[in-house]
Structure formats: C-alpha cells, structure tokens
C-alpha cells in the first residue's frame, strides 16, 4: 500500500515557513520539510515536539560513567589488588581520565545510534520516496494525506498562496 504525498517547492525560506504554518492551521498533516540549510522556526511551524536527544545523551553518558568507574574499581581493588608504592588500590582520582573518555564515547555512540534508529537509516533500506535536487537550491514542503482525507486542490491553493513555485503529487512506499 502506498501513501499519497503532496510536495510544494519554494524559493524563499519565509514562504515555506508561511506554508507550514498555514497547512498546520488548516489541519493538514505535514510529512516533512526539506531545506538546503537550517531554517529557524521551522520546527515550531511544523508543530514538532522538543527533541529527546539530550536525555538519550545524558543516559548513555551516565551508563558510560558507571561502567568505566565500576570496571576500574573492580579490576584494581577486587580482582587484582596491587600494592604499588603504598597507594590505595581504589584510587578514584587516577580513574578520572579513563572514566571521562568512556563516558564521552558511550554518549556519542548512543546519540549516533539514536539518530540512525529515529531517522530509519537502516542498512539496505531503500528510501520511501525520492525527490531529485531536493536541497540544491529550493525548499520543499511535503504534506501527507490522512485517513482518506486528501484534498489536493486545497493543498495546492494553500501552498500557491504562500508562494510555491511548483507543486507535484507523488506516492511513497510503506
């Protein structure tokens, strides 16, 4: 089963922002917005929720901190305690550099893994739909039809009123 998508092309960022706001107010489902650079205010215009990525980064960093500290404490104080120059076997200040590096490593790898999972960048997965020259020199706003409600004429009028230079109807694979 394929879903119908309405794609509107814009030449200016203020036009795509206006179209996204208008489409959201009209009740259309915004599939995505493709821009050649980050457009400030686009996430609010599309109605996106705040990112949970900082919490994922914090959680993975905390796991990295606990694993690194636990491993170093276990190896130096429990598994193989050595008396080196009268220093205690569980000298936490000596563990700080390795703990910090492992915390940063796991936080970074966790964020990259979350990005791949959230963006559905799985190996050997073909794209749902392909727009040629999508971010070369124009902005594209994709509106999706929901539950049999696909008003192509209304979408076209809304986008052309906002300043769309071209519109097209395409289909996406599931």
Secondary structure, 3 states (H helix, E strand, C coil): CEEEEEEEEECCHHHHHHHHHHHHHHCCEEEEEECCCCCCCHHHHHCCCCCCHHHHHHHHHHHHHHHHHHHHHHHHHHHCCCCECCECCCCHHHHHHHHHHHHHHHHHHHHHHHHHHHCCCCCCCCCCCCCCCCCCCCEEEEEECECCECCHHHHHHHHHHHCCCEEEEEEEEC
